[in-house]
Amino acid sequence: MSGEERKLQKDTRVLVTGAGGFIGGHLVAEFRKQGKRVRAADVKPLDKWYQRFDDVENLHLDLNIKQNCEIAAKGVDEIYNLAANMGGMGFIEHNKALCMLSVLINTHMLQAALNHGCQKYFYASSACVYNADKQKTFAAPSLKEEDAYPAMPEDGYGWEKLFSERMCRHFREDFGLYTRVARFHNVYGPWGTWFGGREKAPAAICRKVIEAKLQGAHEIEIWGSGDQTRSFMFADDCVKGIELIANSQILEPINLGSTEAVSINQLVDVVEGIAGIKLKRSYNLSAPKGVNGRNSENTLIKKYLNWEPDTTLQAGLEKTYAWIYDQYLARERGDAGVVRESSAAG
C-alpha cells in the first residue's frame, strides 16, 4: 500500500452499527488497528459492549429510531450495518416478531446513508435466508446464493434478512447508493455471548463442556438429535470477508462462510477433545434445533475474490474454548470486571 493510500484509509470515517455486539466489536477492533476514524453505535449501554475502545467515538443509540440513524450516519464515508435483534436458535425461534422489527434499523440506516452522501454501505445478512426445503437433509447441503429463491427463509429472522437484502438492492438500483451484502454462516469466536440464551452452538457447547469438566459432571445436553449439520466461521475470517466484499464489485448477496461442515455431535467431539474429557450425551428432542442441514457453497466468493474463510474448526474452537474457560472461571470468582458480557478493551 502506498503512502497516499494509507493516508486515504486513515482519513476514511466509518460507522459500525451493532458495534457493542460480537462481530461488530471485532470489526471495530480491526478498523481501529488500521488507523481509520471509527464511530461505533449500539443499543446496549456502553458498559455492556463486548469490546469497547476509548479512542473510538462510541454512541449509545437505539437505531430502530430514524432520528438516531441520522445522528449515527452524519459525516461518515462508509457504513457497516451489523445491528439486529438476534441470537442462537433458541432466541430466534422464540422471538420472531422482535427479530423482524430489525427491518426498521436497515430501513432507517439506508435512508440516512443516502441523505448524508455515504460512499459505501455494507449489510450483514444471514444464511437463515435460504429456502427451508433445501435444508431438510442432514447431509450438509451446500447452499448456493441462488437457493434463497423461491423464498422460504427462517421464519421471523430469515424473512427480515431477505427483505433487507432486497431493500439494499433497490437503493442501489433506484438511488445509486453503493451497497454490498454478505450472508454470514454461523460466526463464532472469542468476545461473544457464551451464556444467557443468545449464544450460538459453538459457544454453548464450549460452556457446557467446561461446566461438566469443572463441576465433575459426566453428561451434556444436546438440542435435537445431534445429527444436524452446519459450517462454522471463525470471527477473524468474517472480518476479513466483510472488508473484501465491501470493497469488491460483487453486487448481489454472497455467501461468507466456511465449507467445513460438521454435525453437532462432531462439534461436541472437537470440544471434548480440546477439554480432554468424554461425556455422556443427553438429547433434548423438543428443544429448538433449526434446519437439518446447512453449509456454505463458496464457488462465487472464490471466483470473485480468490479467497474464502479457511480457519479450521479445530483451530478456531481452541481459541474460543480458552477464552470462554477464562471467562467462566472469572464468573465463578465473582470477577465482574472480566466476565461481564461486554468487556472493555483499551
C-alpha positions, 0 to 999 in steps of 0.5 A: 500500500502506498503512502497516499493510500494509507493516508486515504484509509486513515482519513476514511470515517466509518460507522459500525452499527451493532458495534457493542455486539460480537462481530461488530466489536471485532470489526471495530477492533480491526478498523481501529488497528488500521488507523481509520476514524471509527464511530461505533453505535449500539443499543446496549449501554456502553458498559455492556459492549463486548469490546469497547475502545476509548479512542473510538467515538462510541454512541449509545443509540437505539437505531430502530429510531430514524432520528438516531440513524441520522445522528449515527450516519452524519459525516461518515464515508462508509457504513457497516450495518451489523445491528439486529435483534438476534441470537442462537436458535433458541432466541430466534425461534422464540422471538420472531416478531422482535427479530423482524422489527430489525427491518426498521434499523436497515430501513432507517440506516439506508435512508440516512446513508443516502441523505448524508452522501455515504460512499459505501454501505455494507449489510450483514445478512444471514444464511437463515435466508435460504429456502427451508426445503433445501435444508431438510437433509442432514447431509450438509447441503451446500447452499448456493446464493441462488437457493434463497429463491423461491423464498422460504427463509427462517421464519421471523429472522430469515424473512427480515434478512431477505427483505433487507437484502432486497431493500439494499438492492433497490437503493442501489438500483433506484438511488445509486447508493453503493451497497454490498451484502454478505450472508454470514454462516454461523460466526463464532469466536472469542468476545461473544455471548457464551451464556444467557440464551443468545449464544450460538452452538459453538459457544454453548457447547464450549460452556457446557463442556467446561461446566461438566469438566469443572463441576465433575459432571459426566453428561451434556445436553444436546438440542435435537438429535445431534445429527444436524449439520452446519459450517462454522466461521471463525470471527477473524475470517468474517472480518476479513470477508466483510472488508473484501466484499465491501470493497469488491464489485460483487453486487448481489448477496454472497455467501461468507462462510466456511465449507467445513461442515460438521454435525453437532455431535462432531462439534461436541467431539472437537470440544471434548477433545480440546477439554480432554474429557468424554461425556455422556450425551443427553438429547433434548428432542423438543428443544429448538434445533433449526434446519437439518442441514446447512453449509456454505457453497463458496464457488462465487466468493472464490471466483470473485475474490480468490479467497474464502474463510479457511480457519479450521474448526479445530483451530478456531474452537481452541481459541474460543474454548480458552477464552470462554474457560477464562471467562467462566472461571472469572464468573465463578470468582465473582470477577465482574470486571472480566466476565461481564458480557461486554468487556472493555478493551483499551 
